[in-house]
Amino acid sequence: MKRTKYIPAIVTLTGCLAATIITFLNRYDALRSMIIILASLVVFYIAGLVIKGLADKYLVIEQEIINEEEAEEGEEADDSSENADSKNEKEEKTE
C-alpha cells in the first residue's frame, strides 16, 4: 500500500546511519566498517520488511474496512433514491 511503501527504506537508512556513526566513533578501519555497515544494511532491510508486513496486515486493513463501509453506505443511499424514483414512476403511470 502507498502509506507503507517506504518503511523498509527508512528503517534501513536509519539503521545504517547508526552503524556508521558507531563505527566512526569506535575508529574501526575502513574494511571492518564496510562489513559492519553491509551487515546492518541487510539486517535492517529485513526488519523493515517485517514492519511493513505487519503494518499492511493490521493497520491498512482497518482503513480498507472503513472505506468499504463508506462505499456500502453510498450504495444504500443510491438504492433508496432509485427505489424512490421507481415509486414516483409507478405513481405517474397509475395517474
Backbone as XML, in Angstrom:
<?xml version="1.0"?>
<chain id="A" units="angstrom">
  <residue number="1" name="MET">
    <atom name="N" x="0.828" y="-1.166" z="0.000"/>
    <atom name="CA" x="0.000" y="0.000" z="0.000"/>
    <atom name="C" x="0.879" y="1.239" z="0.000"/>
  </residue>
  <residue number="2" name="LYS">
    <atom name="N" x="0.299" y="2.353" z="-0.371"/>
    <atom name="CA" x="1.089" y="3.559" z="-0.541"/>
    <atom name="C" x="1.692" y="4.068" z="0.761"/>
  </residue>
  <residue number="3" name="ARG">
    <atom name="N" x="0.932" y="3.984" z="1.851"/>
    <atom name="CA" x="1.423" y="4.566" z="3.091"/>
    <atom name="C" x="2.594" y="3.790" z="3.665"/>
  </residue>
  <residue number="4" name="THR">
    <atom name="N" x="2.690" y="2.530" z="3.414"/>
    <atom name="CA" x="3.751" y="1.713" z="3.996"/>
    <atom name="C" x="4.866" y="1.405" z="3.011"/>
  </residue>
  <residue number="5" name="LYS">
    <atom name="N" x="4.833" y="2.012" z="1.860"/>
    <atom name="CA" x="5.778" y="1.695" z="0.791"/>
    <atom name="C" x="7.226" y="1.982" z="1.188"/>
  </residue>
  <residue number="6" name="TYR">
    <atom name="N" x="7.459" y="3.054" z="1.917"/>
    <atom name="CA" x="8.816" y="3.499" z="2.197"/>
    <atom name="C" x="9.348" y="3.054" z="3.561"/>
  </residue>
  <residue number="7" name="ILE">
    <atom name="N" x="8.615" y="2.270" z="4.292"/>
    <atom name="CA" x="9.062" y="1.835" z="5.621"/>
    <atom name="C" x="10.383" y="1.075" z="5.562"/>
  </residue>
  <residue number="8" name="PRO">
    <atom name="N" x="10.572" y="0.091" z="4.677"/>
    <atom name="CA" x="11.862" y="-0.609" z="4.658"/>
    <atom name="C" x="13.044" y="0.317" z="4.375"/>
  </residue>
  <residue number="9" name="ALA">
    <atom name="N" x="12.863" y="1.262" z="3.480"/>
    <atom name="CA" x="13.955" y="2.182" z="3.159"/>
    <atom name="C" x="14.293" y="3.075" z="4.343"/>
  </residue>
  <residue number="10" name="ILE">
    <atom name="N" x="13.292" y="3.566" z="5.022"/>
    <atom name="CA" x="13.526" y="4.441" z="6.171"/>
    <atom name="C" x="14.221" y="3.683" z="7.289"/>
  </residue>
  <residue number="11" name="VAL">
    <atom name="N" x="13.751" y="2.471" z="7.583"/>
    <atom name="CA" x="14.365" y="1.667" z="8.637"/>
    <atom name="C" x="15.804" y="1.319" z="8.272"/>
  </residue>
  <residue number="12" name="THR">
    <atom name="N" x="16.036" y="0.948" z="7.013"/>
    <atom name="CA" x="17.386" y="0.589" z="6.564"/>
    <atom name="C" x="18.336" y="1.773" z="6.672"/>
  </residue>
  <residue number="13" name="LEU">
    <atom name="N" x="17.914" y="2.921" z="6.176"/>
    <atom name="CA" x="18.784" y="4.095" z="6.228"/>
    <atom name="C" x="19.065" y="4.538" z="7.662"/>
  </residue>
  <residue number="14" name="THR">
    <atom name="N" x="18.076" y="4.460" z="8.518"/>
    <atom name="CA" x="18.273" y="4.830" z="9.916"/>
    <atom name="C" x="19.252" y="3.877" z="10.597"/>
  </residue>
  <residue number="15" name="GLY">
    <atom name="N" x="19.084" y="2.591" z="10.357"/>
    <atom name="CA" x="19.994" y="1.601" z="10.945"/>
    <atom name="C" x="21.416" y="1.745" z="10.433"/>
  </residue>
  <residue number="16" name="CYS">
    <atom name="N" x="21.551" y="1.995" z="9.141"/>
    <atom name="CA" x="22.900" y="2.168" z="8.575"/>
    <atom name="C" x="23.552" y="3.452" z="9.073"/>
  </residue>
  <residue number="17" name="LEU">
    <atom name="N" x="22.771" y="4.492" z="9.271"/>
    <atom name="CA" x="23.310" y="5.732" z="9.830"/>
    <atom name="C" x="23.842" y="5.480" z="11.235"/>
  </residue>
  <residue number="18" name="ALA">
    <atom name="N" x="23.077" y="4.755" z="12.035"/>
    <atom name="CA" x="23.523" y="4.431" z="13.392"/>
    <atom name="C" x="24.794" y="3.583" z="13.351"/>
  </residue>
  <residue number="19" name="ALA">
    <atom name="N" x="24.842" y="2.596" z="12.472"/>
    <atom name="CA" x="26.034" y="1.748" z="12.357"/>
    <atom name="C" x="27.242" y="2.555" z="11.901"/>
  </residue>
  <residue number="20" name="THR">
    <atom name="N" x="27.033" y="3.480" z="10.995"/>
    <atom name="CA" x="28.134" y="4.317" z="10.511"/>
    <atom name="C" x="28.683" y="5.198" z="11.623"/>
  </residue>
  <residue number="21" name="ILE">
    <atom name="N" x="27.780" y="5.794" z="12.381"/>
    <atom name="CA" x="28.217" y="6.652" z="13.486"/>
    <atom name="C" x="28.978" y="5.848" z="14.534"/>
  </residue>
  <residue number="22" name="ILE">
    <atom name="N" x="28.472" y="4.665" z="14.849"/>
    <atom name="CA" x="29.140" y="3.830" z="15.857"/>
    <atom name="C" x="30.520" y="3.393" z="15.378"/>
  </residue>
  <residue number="23" name="THR">
    <atom name="N" x="30.627" y="2.974" z="14.124"/>
    <atom name="CA" x="31.942" y="2.547" z="13.619"/>
    <atom name="C" x="32.914" y="3.727" z="13.534"/>
  </residue>
  <residue number="24" name="PHE">
    <atom name="N" x="32.387" y="4.910" z="13.245"/>
    <atom name="CA" x="33.245" y="6.097" z="13.194"/>
    <atom name="C" x="33.737" y="6.465" z="14.592"/>
  </residue>
  <residue number="25" name="LEU">
    <atom name="N" x="32.837" y="6.438" z="15.566"/>
    <atom name="CA" x="33.224" y="6.799" z="16.934"/>
    <atom name="C" x="34.190" y="5.790" z="17.550"/>
  </residue>
  <residue number="26" name="ASN">
    <atom name="N" x="34.054" y="4.531" z="17.177"/>
    <atom name="CA" x="34.952" y="3.496" z="17.704"/>
    <atom name="C" x="36.230" y="3.357" z="16.886"/>
  </residue>
  <residue number="27" name="ARG">
    <atom name="N" x="36.369" y="4.155" z="15.842"/>
    <atom name="CA" x="37.572" y="4.222" z="14.995"/>
    <atom name="C" x="37.951" y="2.860" z="14.386"/>
  </residue>
  <residue number="28" name="TYR">
    <atom name="N" x="36.946" y="2.210" z="13.797"/>
    <atom name="CA" x="37.229" y="0.972" z="13.078"/>
    <atom name="C" x="37.937" y="1.311" z="11.772"/>
  </residue>
  <residue number="29" name="ASP">
    <atom name="N" x="38.715" y="0.347" z="11.263"/>
    <atom name="CA" x="39.343" y="0.580" z="9.961"/>
    <atom name="C" x="38.278" y="0.468" z="8.861"/>
  </residue>
  <residue number="30" name="ALA">
    <atom name="N" x="38.613" y="0.892" z="7.659"/>
    <atom name="CA" x="37.627" y="1.022" z="6.581"/>
    <atom name="C" x="36.978" y="-0.310" z="6.209"/>
  </residue>
  <residue number="31" name="LEU">
    <atom name="N" x="37.764" y="-1.371" z="6.079"/>
    <atom name="CA" x="37.208" y="-2.667" z="5.683"/>
    <atom name="C" x="36.233" y="-3.187" z="6.730"/>
  </residue>
  <residue number="32" name="ARG">
    <atom name="N" x="36.621" y="-3.106" z="7.981"/>
    <atom name="CA" x="35.749" y="-3.595" z="9.053"/>
    <atom name="C" x="34.479" y="-2.743" z="9.121"/>
  </residue>
  <residue number="33" name="SER">
    <atom name="N" x="34.600" y="-1.442" z="8.917"/>
    <atom name="CA" x="33.429" y="-0.564" z="8.927"/>
    <atom name="C" x="32.463" y="-0.946" z="7.808"/>
  </residue>
  <residue number="34" name="MET">
    <atom name="N" x="32.994" y="-1.188" z="6.622"/>
    <atom name="CA" x="32.139" y="-1.533" z="5.489"/>
    <atom name="C" x="31.426" y="-2.868" z="5.707"/>
  </residue>
  <residue number="35" name="ILE">
    <atom name="N" x="32.105" y="-3.818" z="6.312"/>
    <atom name="CA" x="31.481" y="-5.115" z="6.607"/>
    <atom name="C" x="30.354" y="-4.942" z="7.616"/>
  </residue>
  <residue number="36" name="ILE">
    <atom name="N" x="30.601" y="-4.159" z="8.653"/>
    <atom name="CA" x="29.571" y="-3.919" z="9.673"/>
    <atom name="C" x="28.381" y="-3.178" z="9.063"/>
  </residue>
  <residue number="37" name="ILE">
    <atom name="N" x="28.646" y="-2.170" z="8.241"/>
    <atom name="CA" x="27.566" y="-1.404" z="7.628"/>
    <atom name="C" x="26.779" y="-2.261" z="6.643"/>
  </residue>
  <residue number="38" name="LEU">
    <atom name="N" x="27.451" y="-3.108" z="5.891"/>
    <atom name="CA" x="26.760" y="-4.006" z="4.969"/>
    <atom name="C" x="25.877" y="-4.996" z="5.727"/>
  </residue>
  <residue number="39" name="ALA">
    <atom name="N" x="26.398" y="-5.542" z="6.813"/>
    <atom name="CA" x="25.601" y="-6.473" z="7.615"/>
    <atom name="C" x="24.387" y="-5.763" z="8.213"/>
  </residue>
  <residue number="40" name="SER">
    <atom name="N" x="24.587" y="-4.536" z="8.696"/>
    <atom name="CA" x="23.455" y="-3.798" z="9.261"/>
    <atom name="C" x="22.441" y="-3.451" z="8.173"/>
  </residue>
  <residue number="41" name="LEU">
    <atom name="N" x="22.925" y="-3.191" z="6.966"/>
    <atom name="CA" x="22.034" y="-2.904" z="5.845"/>
    <atom name="C" x="21.081" y="-4.075" z="5.605"/>
  </residue>
  <residue number="42" name="VAL">
    <atom name="N" x="21.617" y="-5.266" z="5.565"/>
    <atom name="CA" x="20.795" y="-6.456" z="5.315"/>
    <atom name="C" x="19.828" y="-6.702" z="6.465"/>
  </residue>
  <residue number="43" name="VAL">
    <atom name="N" x="20.336" y="-6.619" z="7.687"/>
    <atom name="CA" x="19.501" y="-6.896" z="8.864"/>
    <atom name="C" x="18.370" y="-5.880" z="8.977"/>
  </residue>
  <residue number="44" name="PHE">
    <atom name="N" x="18.686" y="-4.601" z="8.822"/>
    <atom name="CA" x="17.652" y="-3.588" z="8.967"/>
    <atom name="C" x="16.676" y="-3.585" z="7.793"/>
  </residue>
  <residue number="45" name="TYR">
    <atom name="N" x="17.105" y="-3.994" z="6.610"/>
    <atom name="CA" x="16.178" y="-4.113" z="5.494"/>
    <atom name="C" x="15.160" y="-5.221" z="5.766"/>
  </residue>
  <residue number="46" name="ILE">
    <atom name="N" x="15.625" y="-6.339" z="6.268"/>
    <atom name="CA" x="14.707" y="-7.432" z="6.618"/>
    <atom name="C" x="13.757" y="-6.997" z="7.727"/>
  </residue>
  <residue number="47" name="ALA">
    <atom name="N" x="14.291" y="-6.283" z="8.726"/>
    <atom name="CA" x="13.431" y="-5.772" z="9.797"/>
    <atom name="C" x="12.390" y="-4.807" z="9.236"/>
  </residue>
  <residue number="48" name="GLY">
    <atom name="N" x="12.783" y="-3.963" z="8.289"/>
    <atom name="CA" x="11.836" y="-3.040" z="7.662"/>
    <atom name="C" x="10.746" y="-3.756" z="6.893"/>
  </residue>
  <residue number="49" name="LEU">
    <atom name="N" x="11.105" y="-4.840" z="6.224"/>
    <atom name="CA" x="10.093" y="-5.628" z="5.502"/>
    <atom name="C" x="9.096" y="-6.269" z="6.466"/>
  </residue>
  <residue number="50" name="VAL">
    <atom name="N" x="9.606" y="-6.736" z="7.608"/>
    <atom name="CA" x="8.716" y="-7.325" z="8.623"/>
    <atom name="C" x="7.769" y="-6.256" z="9.167"/>
  </residue>
  <residue number="51" name="ILE">
    <atom name="N" x="8.305" y="-5.084" z="9.469"/>
    <atom name="CA" x="7.468" y="-3.992" z="9.979"/>
    <atom name="C" x="6.431" y="-3.587" z="8.942"/>
  </residue>
  <residue number="52" name="LYS">
    <atom name="N" x="6.832" y="-3.510" z="7.678"/>
    <atom name="CA" x="5.898" y="-3.168" z="6.607"/>
    <atom name="C" x="4.791" y="-4.208" z="6.496"/>
  </residue>
  <residue number="53" name="GLY">
    <atom name="N" x="5.173" y="-5.478" z="6.581"/>
    <atom name="CA" x="4.174" y="-6.545" z="6.510"/>
    <atom name="C" x="3.172" y="-6.468" z="7.647"/>
  </residue>
  <residue number="54" name="LEU">
    <atom name="N" x="3.667" y="-6.207" z="8.850"/>
    <atom name="CA" x="2.770" y="-6.073" z="9.998"/>
    <atom name="C" x="1.867" y="-4.858" z="9.847"/>
  </residue>
  <residue number="55" name="ALA">
    <atom name="N" x="2.421" y="-3.757" z="9.371"/>
    <atom name="CA" x="1.614" y="-2.552" z="9.179"/>
    <atom name="C" x="0.545" y="-2.784" z="8.115"/>
  </residue>
  <residue number="56" name="ASP">
    <atom name="N" x="0.902" y="-3.455" z="7.040"/>
    <atom name="CA" x="-0.087" y="-3.751" z="5.998"/>
    <atom name="C" x="-1.189" y="-4.651" z="6.533"/>
  </residue>
  <residue number="57" name="LYS">
    <atom name="N" x="-0.802" y="-5.602" z="7.345"/>
    <atom name="CA" x="-1.776" y="-6.570" z="7.843"/>
    <atom name="C" x="-2.724" y="-5.963" z="8.867"/>
  </residue>
  <residue number="58" name="TYR">
    <atom name="N" x="-2.198" y="-5.162" z="9.791"/>
    <atom name="CA" x="-3.021" y="-4.707" z="10.903"/>
    <atom name="C" x="-3.511" y="-3.271" z="10.780"/>
  </residue>
  <residue number="59" name="LEU">
    <atom name="N" x="-2.804" y="-2.405" z="10.093"/>
    <atom name="CA" x="-3.215" y="-1.001" z="10.022"/>
    <atom name="C" x="-3.994" y="-0.670" z="8.768"/>
  </residue>
  <residue number="60" name="VAL">
    <atom name="N" x="-3.543" y="-1.140" z="7.639"/>
    <atom name="CA" x="-4.163" y="-0.770" z="6.376"/>
    <atom name="C" x="-5.499" y="-1.469" z="6.204"/>
  </residue>
  <residue number="61" name="ILE">
    <atom name="N" x="-5.638" y="-2.673" z="6.708"/>
    <atom name="CA" x="-6.894" y="-3.410" z="6.578"/>
    <atom name="C" x="-8.023" y="-2.661" z="7.271"/>
  </residue>
  <residue number="62" name="GLU">
    <atom name="N" x="-7.735" y="-2.065" z="8.443"/>
    <atom name="CA" x="-8.756" y="-1.305" z="9.137"/>
    <atom name="C" x="-9.233" y="-0.138" z="8.281"/>
  </residue>
  <residue number="63" name="GLN">
    <atom name="N" x="-8.316" y="0.526" z="7.602"/>
    <atom name="CA" x="-8.684" y="1.636" z="6.729"/>
    <atom name="C" x="-9.501" y="1.134" z="5.551"/>
  </residue>
  <residue number="64" name="GLU">
    <atom name="N" x="-9.157" y="-0.024" z="5.007"/>
    <atom name="CA" x="-9.915" y="-0.578" z="3.890"/>
    <atom name="C" x="-11.327" y="-0.947" z="4.326"/>
  </residue>
  <residue number="65" name="ILE">
    <atom name="N" x="-11.480" y="-1.454" z="5.549"/>
    <atom name="CA" x="-12.808" y="-1.794" z="6.058"/>
    <atom name="C" x="-13.651" y="-0.534" z="6.173"/>
  </residue>
  <residue number="66" name="ILE">
    <atom name="N" x="-13.050" y="0.535" z="6.664"/>
    <atom name="CA" x="-13.768" y="1.799" z="6.780"/>
    <atom name="C" x="-14.187" y="2.292" z="5.403"/>
  </residue>
  <residue number="67" name="ASN">
    <atom name="N" x="-13.289" y="2.188" z="4.432"/>
    <atom name="CA" x="-13.619" y="2.614" z="3.070"/>
    <atom name="C" x="-14.745" y="1.771" z="2.481"/>
  </residue>
  <residue number="68" name="GLU">
    <atom name="N" x="-14.726" y="0.458" z="2.745"/>
    <atom name="CA" x="-15.783" y="-0.417" z="2.244"/>
    <atom name="C" x="-17.127" y="-0.065" z="2.879"/>
  </residue>
  <residue number="69" name="GLU">
    <atom name="N" x="-17.117" y="0.245" z="4.193"/>
    <atom name="CA" x="-18.352" y="0.612" z="4.861"/>
    <atom name="C" x="-18.917" y="1.905" z="4.277"/>
  </residue>
  <residue number="70" name="GLU">
    <atom name="N" x="-18.043" y="2.872" z="4.000"/>
    <atom name="CA" x="-18.494" y="4.120" z="3.399"/>
    <atom name="C" x="-19.061" y="3.870" z="2.013"/>
  </residue>
  <residue number="71" name="ALA">
    <atom name="N" x="-18.430" y="2.973" z="1.264"/>
    <atom name="CA" x="-18.923" y="2.652" z="-0.072"/>
    <atom name="C" x="-20.291" y="1.973" z="0.009"/>
  </residue>
  <residue number="72" name="GLU">
    <atom name="N" x="-20.464" y="1.080" z="0.981"/>
    <atom name="CA" x="-21.749" y="0.407" z="1.141"/>
    <atom name="C" x="-22.836" y="1.402" z="1.526"/>
  </residue>
  <residue number="73" name="GLU">
    <atom name="N" x="-22.504" y="2.359" z="2.389"/>
    <atom name="CA" x="-23.483" y="3.378" z="2.760"/>
    <atom name="C" x="-23.873" y="4.208" z="1.546"/>
  </residue>
  <residue number="74" name="GLY">
    <atom name="N" x="-22.891" y="4.506" z="0.708"/>
    <atom name="CA" x="-23.176" y="5.250" z="-0.515"/>
    <atom name="C" x="-24.075" y="4.463" z="-1.446"/>
  </residue>
  <residue number="75" name="GLU">
    <atom name="N" x="-23.851" y="3.157" z="-1.534"/>
    <atom name="CA" x="-24.684" y="2.306" z="-2.384"/>
    <atom name="C" x="-26.099" y="2.223" z="-1.831"/>
  </residue>
  <residue number="76" name="GLU">
    <atom name="N" x="-26.227" y="2.149" z="-0.499"/>
    <atom name="CA" x="-27.549" y="2.093" z="0.109"/>
    <atom name="C" x="-28.315" y="3.379" z="-0.177"/>
  </residue>
  <residue number="77" name="ALA">
    <atom name="N" x="-27.610" y="4.499" z="-0.123"/>
    <atom name="CA" x="-28.252" y="5.771" z="-0.430"/>
    <atom name="C" x="-28.683" y="5.799" z="-1.892"/>
  </residue>
  <residue number="78" name="ASP">
    <atom name="N" x="-27.858" y="5.269" z="-2.772"/>
    <atom name="CA" x="-28.204" y="5.196" z="-4.188"/>
    <atom name="C" x="-29.406" y="4.286" z="-4.402"/>
  </residue>
  <residue number="79" name="ASP">
    <atom name="N" x="-29.429" y="3.141" z="-3.697"/>
    <atom name="CA" x="-30.537" y="2.204" z="-3.819"/>
    <atom name="C" x="-31.839" y="2.837" z="-3.335"/>
  </residue>
  <residue number="80" name="SER">
    <atom name="N" x="-31.791" y="3.568" z="-2.245"/>
    <atom name="CA" x="-33.006" y="4.192" z="-1.717"/>
    <atom name="C" x="-33.505" y="5.275" z="-2.661"/>
  </residue>
  <residue number="81" name="SER">
    <atom name="N" x="-32.589" y="6.017" z="-3.282"/>
    <atom name="CA" x="-33.026" y="7.034" z="-4.243"/>
    <atom name="C" x="-33.588" y="6.371" z="-5.498"/>
  </residue>
  <residue number="82" name="GLU">
    <atom name="N" x="-33.036" y="5.230" z="-5.898"/>
    <atom name="CA" x="-33.563" y="4.506" z="-7.046"/>
    <atom name="C" x="-34.945" y="3.962" z="-6.732"/>
  </residue>
  <residue number="83" name="ASN">
    <atom name="N" x="-35.149" y="3.464" z="-5.504"/>
    <atom name="CA" x="-36.459" y="2.969" z="-5.105"/>
    <atom name="C" x="-37.474" y="4.105" z="-5.107"/>
  </residue>
  <residue number="84" name="ALA">
    <atom name="N" x="-37.073" y="5.263" z="-4.637"/>
    <atom name="CA" x="-37.978" y="6.415" z="-4.618"/>
    <atom name="C" x="-38.314" y="6.826" z="-6.040"/>
  </residue>
  <residue number="85" name="ASP">
    <atom name="N" x="-37.352" y="6.790" z="-6.942"/>
    <atom name="CA" x="-37.599" y="7.143" z="-8.337"/>
    <atom name="C" x="-38.559" y="6.151" z="-8.980"/>
  </residue>
  <residue number="86" name="SER">
    <atom name="N" x="-38.372" y="4.875" z="-8.687"/>
    <atom name="CA" x="-39.258" y="3.870" z="-9.291"/>
    <atom name="C" x="-40.671" y="3.996" z="-8.732"/>
  </residue>
  <residue number="87" name="LYS">
    <atom name="N" x="-40.798" y="4.358" z="-7.457"/>
    <atom name="CA" x="-42.130" y="4.573" z="-6.881"/>
    <atom name="C" x="-42.801" y="5.762" z="-7.539"/>
  </residue>
  <residue number="88" name="ASN">
    <atom name="N" x="-42.039" y="6.825" z="-7.765"/>
    <atom name="CA" x="-42.604" y="8.005" z="-8.424"/>
    <atom name="C" x="-43.055" y="7.665" z="-9.839"/>
  </residue>
  <residue number="89" name="GLU">
    <atom name="N" x="-42.275" y="6.857" z="-10.548"/>
    <atom name="CA" x="-42.640" y="6.470" z="-11.900"/>
    <atom name="C" x="-43.930" y="5.632" z="-11.899"/>
  </residue>
  <residue number="90" name="LYS">
    <atom name="N" x="-44.047" y="4.726" z="-10.912"/>
    <atom name="CA" x="-45.254" y="3.900" z="-10.819"/>
    <atom name="C" x="-46.486" y="4.754" z="-10.531"/>
  </residue>
  <residue number="91" name="GLU">
    <atom name="N" x="-46.315" y="5.756" z="-9.670"/>
    <atom name="CA" x="-47.436" y="6.644" z="-9.347"/>
    <atom name="C" x="-47.834" y="7.447" z="-10.585"/>
  </residue>
  <residue number="92" name="GLU">
    <atom name="N" x="-46.870" y="7.896" z="-11.369"/>
    <atom name="CA" x="-47.167" y="8.667" z="-12.571"/>
    <atom name="C" x="-47.896" y="7.792" z="-13.603"/>
  </residue>
  <residue number="93" name="LYS">
    <atom name="N" x="-47.519" y="6.536" z="-13.680"/>
    <atom name="CA" x="-48.156" y="5.631" z="-14.636"/>
    <atom name="C" x="-49.610" y="5.350" z="-14.242"/>
  </residue>
  <residue number="94" name="THR">
    <atom name="N" x="-49.857" y="5.234" z="-12.938"/>
    <atom name="CA" x="-51.222" y="4.933" z="-12.491"/>
    <atom name="C" x="-52.141" y="6.125" z="-12.648"/>
  </residue>
  <residue number="95" name="GLU">
    <atom name="N" x="-51.581" y="7.318" z="-12.635"/>
    <atom name="CA" x="-52.414" y="8.505" z="-12.790"/>
    <atom name="C" x="-52.772" y="8.663" z="-14.217"/>
  </residue>
</chain>
